[in-house]
Amino acid sequence: MAKKVLMVVTNHEKINEDMPTGIWLSEFGEAYNEFKQHGYEITVASPDGGQAPVDPNSVSEDEPQEILDTKPYLEDTRPLASVSADDFDAVFLPGGHGTMFDFPQNEKLQELLRNFYESDKVIGAVCHGPSAFAETHLSNGEPLVKGKRINAFTDAEEADTTLDQHMPFLLESRLRELGAVFNSAPNWSEHVEVDGKLVTGQNPQSTVAVSKEFIKQLQH
């Protein structure tokens, strides 16, 4: 039986009137392609379902074709309300600044993550994808990330983008406040943290490494 992976992406398309946002395409595309190569059955879902926006800043003129070829999978995503953790072996959360706005607000996503974690299933997230953990608590009331070695887009990287002032919160700071053991590398360098079946990566440069570690945990 092929492993079933749920990929959850953002629907949020604007930081403000002048700044479009959405999914960082390589973080979705690189992970999608890694999973596909392993024969996994992939379902793409989003908080609202339907079209999931791609951040235009994430698509350059020299974007590899194999990444561009994954864009159609974002055109008609499943709404999270129609998804059950029981139907999947693992969940993966690509980033993009859009996630900072809708992931923490979505109670269904928090419920799914709690169910995945408490069922000892693999959870992967990269860059801003871990924003989903900002409001996710376990059945005992503790933050999912409390005491866990974790990684995500750092406050220093956010300052580099100059978007820090436009974010609802700073991701590294929030995860630390929740009790996460936040380990990071220099800005824009590949970095992955693994704590049990929780696999997280720092930035777009980390997506392939995170995906490979996610697959390794899924094969255990």
BASE-511665 format. One line per 8 residues: number of its first residue (from 1); for each residue x, z, y of N, C-alpha, C. Coordinates in pm, 1 decimal, padded with zeros to 6 digits. Layout:
BEGIN
NUM	X,Z,Y,X,Z,Y,X,Z,Y; ...
//
This chain:
BEGIN
1	00084.0,00000.0,-00120.8,00000.0,00000.0,00000.0,00087.3,00000.0,00125.6; 00056.2,-00089.2,00217.9,00131.4,-00094.5,00344.1,00099.8,00029.0,00428.0; 00202.2,00082.1,00493.4,00181.5,00193.4,00586.6,00098.2,00144.5,00704.3; 00014.2,00233.3,00754.7,-00071.5,00198.4,00868.6,-00024.3,00274.2,00992.7; 00010.2,00198.0,01095.5,00062.6,00256.2,01219.2,-00033.9,00229.1,01334.3; -00066.5,00334.7,01406.6,-00147.0,00323.1,01528.0,-00052.5,00318.2,01648.3; -00062.7,00214.7,01728.4,00011.9,00208.3,01854.3,-00087.0,00228.9,01968.5; -00057.9,00327.2,02054.5,-00147.9,00358.3,02166.1,-00079.7,00318.0,02296.7
9	-00148.8,00235.4,02374.6,-00094.3,00184.4,02500.9,-00187.1,00220.2,02616.6; -00133.4,00211.5,02736.7,-00208.5,00248.2,02856.3,-00306.0,00139.1,02900.7; -00409.9,00181.4,02971.4,-00498.8,00087.9,03041.5,-00476.0,00089.3,03192.3; -00392.6,00180.7,03239.4,-00380.5,00202.3,03384.0,-00293.9,00093.5,03447.0; -00345.6,00025.8,03549.2,-00276.4,-00092.6,03599.7,-00224.4,-00083.2,03742.7; -00248.8,00028.7,03813.3,-00198.6,00038.0,03950.8,-00147.5,00179.2,03978.6; -00025.7,00187.8,04036.5,00023.3,00316.0,04087.1,-00047.2,00344.2,04219.6; -00056.2,00241.6,04303.5,-00139.3,00244.5,04424.3,-00177.2,00099.6,04455.1
17	-00240.7,00077.9,04566.9,-00290.8,-00057.0,04597.9,-00179.9,-00162.1,04599.5; -00059.3,-00118.9,04633.5,00050.9,-00214.4,04647.4,00140.9,-00223.6,04525.1; 00120.5,-00135.2,04429.0,00213.5,-00128.5,04315.9,00141.8,-00143.0,04183.0; 00150.8,-00261.3,04120.0,00095.2,-00275.4,03986.2,00180.4,-00200.3,03884.7; 00118.5,-00160.5,03776.1,00193.3,-00096.4,03666.9,00126.2,-00134.2,03535.5; 00150.9,-00056.8,03431.4,00095.1,-00086.8,03300.1,00193.0,-00048.2,03191.9; 00198.2,-00129.6,03086.1,00289.6,-00108.0,02973.4,00423.6,-00173.0,03006.7; 00532.5,-00107.9,02965.9,00663.2,-00173.8,02974.1,00675.1,-00259.7,02848.8
25	00671.8,-00392.1,02869.1,00648.0,-00483.4,02756.4,00748.8,-00467.5,02642.7; 00877.4,-00452.0,02674.5,00976.9,-00443.3,02566.4,00955.3,-00320.3,02479.2; 00903.8,-00212.2,02539.1,00880.9,-00089.9,02460.8,00768.0,-00109.0,02359.7; 00672.7,-00192.4,02395.1,00568.7,-00228.3,02298.9,00620.9,-00333.1,02201.1; 00678.0,-00442.1,02256.1,00715.1,-00557.2,02174.1,00825.2,-00527.9,02073.9; 00929.4,-00456.0,02116.8,01039.0,-00425.3,02025.0,00991.0,-00337.1,01910.7; 00909.1,-00236.3,01943.7,00856.1,-00148.2,01838.8,00761.8,-00225.6,01746.1; 00671.8,-00304.9,01805.3,00576.9,-00382.6,01725.0,00651.8,-00469.9,01623.9
33	00754.5,-00538.3,01671.9,00828.2,-00629.6,01584.2,00904.2,-00555.6,01474.3; 00959.3,-00440.6,01506.1,01026.4,-00359.5,01403.5,00926.8,-00318.7,01293.9; 00809.0,-00276.1,01335.8,00708.5,-00231.3,01238.3,00658.2,-00348.2,01154.2; 00641.5,-00461.7,01219.6,00591.8,-00580.3,01149.1,00691.9,-00623.8,01041.7; 00820.5,-00616.7,01076.4,00924.9,-00656.4,00981.2,00921.4,-00569.1,00855.1; 00870.7,-00447.8,00867.8,00860.4,-00358.5,00752.0,00725.9,-00370.8,00680.6; 00646.5,-00467.4,00724.8,00519.7,-00492.8,00656.6,00410.2,-00392.9,00688.8; 00428.8,-00316.2,00797.8,00327.0,-00217.5,00832.3,00201.6,-00285.9,00886.9
41	00089.2,-00222.2,00863.4,-00037.5,-00269.2,00919.3,-00054.6,-00198.3,01054.5; -00059.5,-00275.3,01161.7,-00056.0,-00217.9,01297.2,-00191.0,-00233.7,01365.2; -00239.8,-00124.8,01421.4,-00359.7,-00126.9,01505.5,-00318.0,-00086.2,01645.5; -00355.6,-00166.3,01745.7,-00323.4,-00134.5,01885.3,-00449.7,-00081.6,01952.5; -00439.9,00037.4,02008.9,-00554.2,00101.1,02074.9,-00513.4,00148.7,02213.6; -00612.1,00174.7,02296.3,-00588.3,00225.0,02432.0,-00704.7,00316.1,02469.4; -00689.1,00398.6,02573.0,-00796.6,00490.9,02608.9,-00932.9,00423.8,02623.6; -00936.8,00308.3,02690.8,-01064.9,00240.9,02715.9,-01091.0,00122.2,02625.4
49	-00988.9,00078.1,02551.4,-01002.1,-00044.1,02473.0,-00991.5,-00168.0,02560.9; -01003.3,-00283.4,02499.2,-00998.8,-00409.3,02573.8,-00858.5,-00445.0,02619.8; -00852.1,-00515.8,02732.6,-00725.0,-00564.3,02786.2,-00636.3,-00447.4,02828.8; -00511.7,-00450.9,02785.8,-00413.9,-00350.1,02828.3,-00312.2,-00419.9,02918.5; -00292.4,-00370.4,03041.4,-00208.9,-00440.8,03138.1,-00060.1,-00426.9,03109.4; 00013.4,-00534.0,03133.2,00159.3,-00532.1,03123.0,00216.9,-00517.7,03263.7; 00310.0,-00425.7,03281.5,00377.1,-00409.7,03410.2,00454.1,-00537.8,03440.7; 00422.4,-00606.4,03551.9,00491.8,-00732.4,03580.8,00642.9,-00714.1,03596.4
57	00685.3,-00594.6,03635.1,00829.3,-00568.9,03650.1,00902.2,-00567.2,03516.1; 00825.6,-00560.0,03407.9,00889.0,-00552.0,03276.0,00907.4,-00688.5,03211.1; 00865.4,-00792.5,03280.7,00877.3,-00927.9,03224.6,00970.6,-01009.8,03314.2; 01093.4,-01028.7,03267.9,01191.2,-01103.8,03346.3,01197.0,-01248.6,03296.9; 01266.9,-01330.8,03372.3,01277.9,-01472.9,03335.9,01349.5,-01491.9,03202.2; 01437.6,-01397.7,03169.6,01512.4,-01411.8,03044.5,01458.8,-01321.2,02932.6; 01330.6,-01285.7,02944.9,01267.9,-01202.6,02841.5,01270.7,-01277.8,02708.0; 01318.7,-01215.1,02600.6,01323.1,-01284.1,02471.1,01183.8,-01329.2,02427.0
65	01178.4,-01446.3,02367.0,01049.9,-01501.9,02325.1,00978.7,-01411.1,02225.6; 01056.2,-01344.2,02138.6,00990.5,-01259.4,02038.7,00919.5,-01139.2,02102.2; 00961.4,-01102.2,02224.3,00890.6,-00996.4,02297.8,00766.0,-01055.0,02363.9; 00782.4,-01170.4,02428.9,00666.8,-01236.3,02492.4,00557.4,-01266.4,02390.3; 00597.2,-01296.0,02267.5,00500.6,-01330.6,02162.6,00411.3,-01213.7,02122.3; 00445.0,-01092.5,02166.0,00360.7,-00977.4,02130.8,00251.5,-00951.1,02235.3; 00256.0,-01020.6,02349.0,00156.2,-00996.7,02455.2,00011.9,-01015.7,02408.2; -00016.6,-01117.1,02322.9,-00155.5,-01135.0,02280.0,-00215.6,-01012.3,02209.4
73	-00131.5,-00928.3,02149.8,-00182.9,-00809.0,02080.6,-00234.2,-00704.0,02178.3; -00210.7,-00727.1,02308.0,-00256.3,-00633.4,02411.5,-00384.5,-00680.9,02479.2; -00437.1,-00793.7,02434.3,-00551.6,-00853.9,02503.5,-00685.7,-00795.4,02461.8; -00692.3,-00736.6,02343.7,-00821.2,-00681.5,02298.1,-00794.9,-00558.4,02211.7; -00753.2,-00450.8,02275.8,-00717.0,-00328.5,02203.2,-00841.2,-00248.6,02163.9; -00826.0,-00169.2,02059.7,-00936.2,-00081.7,02015.6,-00951.1,00036.9,02111.2; -01072.4,00077.9,02144.3,-01087.3,00201.1,02222.5,-01051.9,00323.0,02136.1; -00983.4,00419.1,02196.0,-00942.9,00537.6,02119.4,-01062.0,00609.5,02057.0
81	-01177.7,00602.4,02121.7,-01296.5,00671.3,02069.3,-01334.7,00621.6,01930.2; -01288.3,00499.6,01895.5,-01326.3,00442.3,01765.2,-01219.9,00465.7,01658.1; -01120.0,00547.4,01690.0,-01004.1,00564.1,01602.1,-01001.7,00704.1,01542.3; -00963.5,00712.7,01414.5,-00947.1,00842.9,01348.1,-00805.7,00855.1,01293.4; -00744.2,00971.4,01313.5,-00609.1,00994.8,01261.4,-00605.5,00981.7,01110.0; -00718.3,01007.0,01043.5,-00723.9,01000.3,00896.9,-00692.1,00860.5,00844.0; -00710.7,00759.1,00928.7,-00694.2,00620.3,00884.7,-00551.0,00568.5,00897.7; -00460.4,00653.1,00947.9,-00325.1,00606.9,00976.9,-00219.0,00701.7,00920.7
89	-00101.7,00644.6,00897.7,00011.9,00723.3,00849.7,00098.5,00774.9,00964.0; 00088.2,00711.6,01081.0,00175.5,00746.3,01192.6,00117.5,00690.1,01322.1; 00167.0,00744.8,01434.2,00125.8,00696.3,01565.7,00249.8,00676.5,01651.5; 00248.5,00569.2,01733.2,00361.7,00539.4,01820.8,00310.0,00513.0,01961.5; 00376.9,00572.3,02060.8,00334.4,00564.1,02200.4,00441.3,00496.0,02285.6; 00428.3,00365.7,02313.4,00520.0,00300.7,02407.1,00491.6,00351.2,02549.2; 00590.5,00331.2,02637.8,00574.0,00380.9,02773.8,00532.1,00274.9,02874.0; 00582.1,00291.6,02994.2,00532.7,00221.4,03111.5,00471.8,00326.1,03202.6
97	00486.8,00308.2,03333.7,00437.8,00411.1,03426.5,00287.0,00433.3,03417.5; 00213.6,00332.7,03368.6,00068.9,00349.9,03354.6,00031.4,00470.8,03270.3; 00113.9,00500.0,03168.7,00081.9,00611.4,03078.1,00076.0,00744.9,03151.0; 00150.0,00756.8,03261.7,00153.6,00883.3,03335.0,00017.3,00918.5,03393.5; -00067.7,00818.8,03408.4,-00197.3,00839.4,03472.2,-00310.7,00859.1,03371.8; -00310.6,00781.2,03262.2,-00426.2,00794.5,03171.8,-00397.8,00872.0,03043.4; -00273.3,00874.8,02995.1,-00246.9,00948.1,02870.9,-00277.7,01098.5,02883.5; -00228.8,01166.7,02988.0,-00253.1,01310.8,02994.5,-00400.1,01346.2,03016.8
105	-00477.2,01249.8,03066.0,-00618.4,01276.3,03098.4,-00711.1,01255.2,02978.6; -00658.8,01200.1,02870.2,-00746.5,01153.7,02762.5,-00756.1,01255.8,02649.4; -00870.5,01321.7,02642.2,-00888.3,01428.0,02541.8,-00887.3,01373.0,02400.1; -00935.7,01251.4,02381.4,-00933.0,01190.3,02248.0,-00789.7,01169.1,02201.1; -00701.6,01127.3,02291.3,-00560.9,01109.6,02255.6,-00498.5,01243.5,02218.0; -00530.2,01346.7,02292.4,-00477.2,01480.5,02260.4,-00526.0,01527.4,02123.4; -00652.3,01500.7,02095.0,-00709.1,01537.8,01964.2,-00638.6,01460.9,01851.7; -00617.1,01330.9,01873.4,-00548.5,01249.3,01772.4,-00407.8,01302.1,01746.6
113	-00334.1,01330.5,01853.6,-00196.6,01378.3,01837.8,-00193.2,01512.6,01765.6; -00286.3,01598.0,01798.5,-00294.9,01727.3,01728.8,-00319.8,01705.1,01579.0; -00410.8,01613.6,01547.4,-00441.7,01585.8,01406.7,-00323.4,01523.3,01333.4; -00255.5,01428.6,01398.3,-00136.4,01369.3,01337.2,-00031.5,01476.4,01310.4; -00006.1,01560.4,01409.3,00098.9,01661.4,01395.5,00063.9,01762.7,01285.6; -00059.3,01810.8,01287.2,-00098.7,01915.6,01192.5,-00120.2,01861.0,01051.8; -00126.7,01728.3,01039.7,-00133.0,01664.7,00907.7,00005.5,01621.3,00860.6; 00108.4,01661.7,00934.3,00248.5,01630.8,00899.9,00273.0,01480.1,00893.0
121	00215.5,01408.7,00990.7,00237.6,01264.7,01001.0,00337.8,01235.8,01112.9; 00398.9,01119.5,01106.7,00503.5,01085.6,01203.1,00442.6,01050.0,01339.1; 00502.8,01106.0,01445.0,00465.3,01074.5,01583.2,00589.6,01023.0,01653.7; 00579.8,00904.4,01712.6,00689.9,00847.7,01790.0,00645.9,00818.4,01931.7; 00738.2,00833.1,02026.3,00707.2,00802.7,02165.9,00836.9,00769.3,02238.0; 00827.1,00678.8,02335.4,00947.9,00639.1,02408.4,00919.3,00632.5,02558.0; 01019.7,00670.0,02637.0,01019.0,00657.7,02782.1,00907.5,00742.1,02845.1; 00802.5,00680.3,02899.5,00690.4,00757.6,02954.7,00581.7,00785.4,02851.0
129	00596.7,00730.6,02729.5,00498.2,00757.4,02624.0,00477.0,00906.6,02599.4; 00584.6,00989.3,02606.4,00566.0,01133.4,02585.5,00480.0,01202.3,02691.8; 00437.3,01128.9,02794.8,00341.8,01187.9,02890.4,00214.9,01232.6,02818.2; 00186.5,01172.4,02702.1,00069.9,01213.0,02622.6,00079.4,01357.8,02577.6; 00202.7,01411.4,02570.4,00220.5,01550.1,02525.2,00193.9,01651.1,02636.6; 00178.9,01603.7,02759.7,00169.1,01693.9,02875.0,00048.4,01786.7,02867.4; -00056.8,01740.1,02799.0,-00177.5,01823.6,02787.1,-00218.7,01843.7,02641.1; -00129.2,01815.0,02546.6,-00165.0,01825.0,02405.2,-00126.1,01961.5,02349.7
137	-00225.4,02031.3,02298.0,-00204.0,02163.3,02238.6,-00246.6,02162.1,02092.4; -00181.1,02245.4,02014.0,-00214.7,02258.6,01872.4,-00336.9,02348.7,01856.5; -00385.3,02360.8,01735.0,-00505.5,02441.9,01709.1,-00485.4,02587.6,01747.3; -00358.8,02633.7,01745.4,-00331.0,02773.6,01782.1,-00314.7,02792.0,01933.3; -00335.4,02683.8,02008.6,-00328.1,02692.8,02154.2,-00190.9,02665.4,02213.3; -00089.1,02657.3,02128.1,00047.2,02633.6,02177.9,00065.7,02485.5,02213.3; 00145.5,02455.2,02316.1,00177.4,02315.2,02344.6,00244.8,02250.1,02223.9; 00209.6,02126.5,02194.4,00268.7,02057.9,02079.6,00421.1,02055.1,02088.4
145	00473.6,02042.0,02210.9,00619.8,02026.0,02225.6,00695.0,02158.4,02236.7; 00625.0,02269.8,02238.2,00694.0,02397.8,02257.0,00798.3,02421.2,02146.7; 00922.2,02444.3,02187.5,01029.6,02471.1,02092.2,01082.0,02349.1,02019.7; 01030.8,02230.4,02053.8,01072.9,02107.5,01984.6,01183.5,02037.7,02063.8; 01279.6,01981.2,01991.0,01379.8,01895.6,02055.1,01311.4,01763.9,02091.3; 01317.7,01731.4,02217.0,01241.8,01615.4,02263.4,01319.1,01541.5,02372.4; 01277.6,01420.2,02396.8,01343.0,01332.2,02491.4,01235.9,01246.2,02555.9; 01259.8,01201.3,02676.9,01165.6,01114.6,02747.8,01237.8,01062.5,02871.9
153	01168.5,00982.4,02950.7,01224.7,00935.0,03077.5,01260.0,01055.8,03162.3; 01383.4,01060.2,03210.2,01431.0,01180.8,03277.9,01393.4,01180.6,03426.4; 01400.0,01299.0,03486.3,01374.6,01309.3,03630.6,01477.5,01228.5,03708.5; 01601.7,01226.1,03660.4,01706.5,01148.8,03728.5,01677.7,00999.0,03722.7; 01628.3,00951.8,03608.0,01591.5,00810.4,03596.5,01472.2,00779.2,03686.1; 01377.6,00871.6,03692.9,01260.6,00851.1,03779.4,01304.0,00840.4,03925.5; 01400.2,00924.5,03964.2,01452.8,00917.1,04100.8,01520.5,00781.9,04124.5; 01590.4,00732.0,04023.0,01654.4,00599.9,04031.6,01553.3,00489.0,04060.1
161	01436.6,00500.4,04002.1,01334.1,00396.9,04021.5,01268.4,00406.3,04158.9; 01286.4,00520.0,04225.5,01220.7,00556.6,04352.6,01069.0,00570.5,04338.4; 01021.2,00574.7,04214.4,00876.3,00593.5,04192.3,00840.3,00741.0,04173.9; 00941.2,00828.4,04175.6,00915.1,00970.5,04151.5,00810.2,01026.4,04247.3; 00816.3,00981.5,04372.1,00722.5,01033.8,04472.8,00578.7,00988.3,04448.9; 00561.2,00885.2,04365.9,00427.1,00831.4,04341.0,00365.9,00879.9,04208.9; 00442.5,00956.3,04132.3,00394.0,01001.2,04001.9,00308.4,01128.1,04016.0; 00209.4,01144.9,03926.8,00128.8,01267.2,03931.4,00210.0,01392.3,03895.2
169	00317.5,01374.0,03821.1,00410.1,01482.7,03787.3,00539.3,01417.9,03738.2; 00645.1,01498.0,03727.6,00770.8,01448.6,03671.0,00773.7,01485.7,03523.7; 00795.9,01386.3,03438.7,00777.3,01404.4,03295.2,00875.4,01504.4,03235.0; 01003.8,01489.8,03263.9,01101.0,01584.9,03208.8,01066.8,01727.5,03251.3; 01038.3,01745.3,03378.5,01005.8,01879.7,03428.7,00884.2,01937.5,03357.9; 00781.0,01854.4,03338.6,00659.2,01903.2,03273.8,00686.8,01943.7,03128.7; 00762.5,01862.2,03057.6,00791.6,01893.5,02917.5,00873.7,02022.6,02907.0; 00967.4,02040.5,02999.1,01045.0,02165.0,03000.4,00954.8,02285.4,03027.6
177	00860.6,02269.8,03121.4,00766.0,02377.9,03153.2,00684.1,02417.9,03031.3; 00655.9,02320.6,02944.5,00577.4,02346.7,02823.8,00661.4,02408.7,02712.3; 00790.1,02425.5,02736.9,00875.8,02490.8,02638.0,00953.3,02397.3,02548.3; 00952.3,02267.4,02581.4,01029.6,02172.5,02501.4,01179.2,02196.0,02521.7; 01255.3,02169.6,02416.1,01402.3,02169.9,02426.0,01439.8,02027.0,02461.8; 01453.5,02000.5,02590.9,01470.6,01863.5,02639.6,01618.1,01827.0,02641.9; 01655.2,01729.7,02559.9,01794.0,01681.9,02553.8,01798.6,01540.2,02608.9; 01893.1,01513.6,02698.6,01898.2,01380.3,02758.1,02040.9,01327.2,02762.7
185	02051.5,01198.6,02786.5,02179.3,01128.5,02799.8,02188.6,01076.2,02943.0; 02304.1,01022.1,02983.0,02314.2,00962.1,03116.9,02206.1,00855.7,03138.5; 02172.3,00835.5,03264.7,02067.1,00739.7,03300.4,02086.4,00605.0,03231.2; 01976.7,00553.7,03175.7,01967.9,00418.4,03121.1,02056.0,00398.2,02997.6; 02091.0,00505.9,02930.7,02164.7,00491.0,02805.2,02072.8,00526.0,02688.5; 02100.4,00465.6,02574.1,02017.7,00485.6,02455.0,02026.9,00630.3,02408.9; 01911.2,00690.8,02383.4,01911.5,00828.3,02333.3,01782.6,00855.4,02255.6; 01796.8,00916.3,02139.4,01682.8,00948.3,02052.8,01693.7,01093.4,02009.3
193	01581.2,01161.0,02005.5,01574.4,01296.5,01950.2,01476.5,01297.2,01833.5; 01512.8,01367.9,01726.9,01425.5,01381.6,01609.9,01409.4,01529.9,01580.0; 01284.9,01575.2,01575.5,01256.6,01712.9,01536.2,01146.7,01707.4,01430.8; 01186.1,01718.4,01304.9,01088.7,01698.7,01197.3,01037.1,01556.3,01203.4; 00905.9,01541.8,01212.9,00847.0,01407.7,01216.6,00810.2,01365.1,01358.9; 00867.0,01434.5,01456.1,00847.7,01399.1,01597.0,00972.6,01325.9,01645.7; 00955.1,01198.6,01683.1,01067.3,01112.2,01720.7,01044.1,01062.3,01863.4; 01138.8,01092.0,01954.4,01121.1,01053.2,02093.9,01247.6,00988.4,02148.8
201	01228.8,00897.5,02245.2,01340.7,00826.8,02306.1,01329.9,00825.3,02456.8; 01443.5,00805.2,02521.8,01456.0,00832.2,02664.9,01402.8,00723.4,02756.5; 01421.6,00596.9,02721.5,01401.8,00489.7,02818.8,01385.4,00355.6,02745.1; 01364.9,00245.6,02817.9,01349.1,00117.6,02747.7,01466.9,00083.6,02657.0; 01586.1,00125.5,02697.7,01706.7,00096.0,02619.2,01704.6,00165.4,02482.6; 01617.5,00262.0,02465.5,01612.9,00342.4,02342.6,01508.0,00295.8,02243.0; 01427.9,00195.1,02279.5,01311.4,00160.2,02197.7,01347.0,00120.6,02054.5; 01445.1,00033.0,02038.7,01478.7,-00012.5,01902.9,01529.1,00104.8,01819.3
209	01614.0,00188.2,01876.9,01667.4,00303.7,01803.6,01556.6,00401.5,01765.7; 01462.8,00423.6,01857.5,01348.9,00511.9,01828.9,01264.7,00452.5,01715.7; 01240.4,00322.2,01723.2,01158.4,00254.9,01620.9,01222.7,00265.9,01483.4; 01353.4,00248.1,01477.5,01423.2,00256.5,01348.6,01418.5,00398.5,01292.6; 01432.3,00498.0,01378.8,01425.7,00637.5,01333.4,01283.0,00672.7,01290.1; 01184.9,00621.6,01362.5,01042.9,00637.9,01329.0,01016.6,00581.4,01188.3; 01069.8,00461.6,01163.0,01053.3,00398.1,01031.3,01120.3,00482.3,00922.4; 01238.1,00534.8,00952.9,01309.2,00619.2,00855.8,01225.5,00742.2,00818.9
217	01163.4,00804.3,00919.2,01079.8,00921.5,00891.7,00954.9,00882.5,00811.5; 00903.9,00764.1,00839.8,00783.0,00716.9,00771.4,00809.4,00684.2,00625.7; 00935.8,00654.5,00594.1,00970.7,00619.7,00456.3,01001.3,00743.8,00370.9; 01011.1,00858.2,00433.5,01040.2,00981.8,00358.0,00925.8,01015.1,00262.0
//
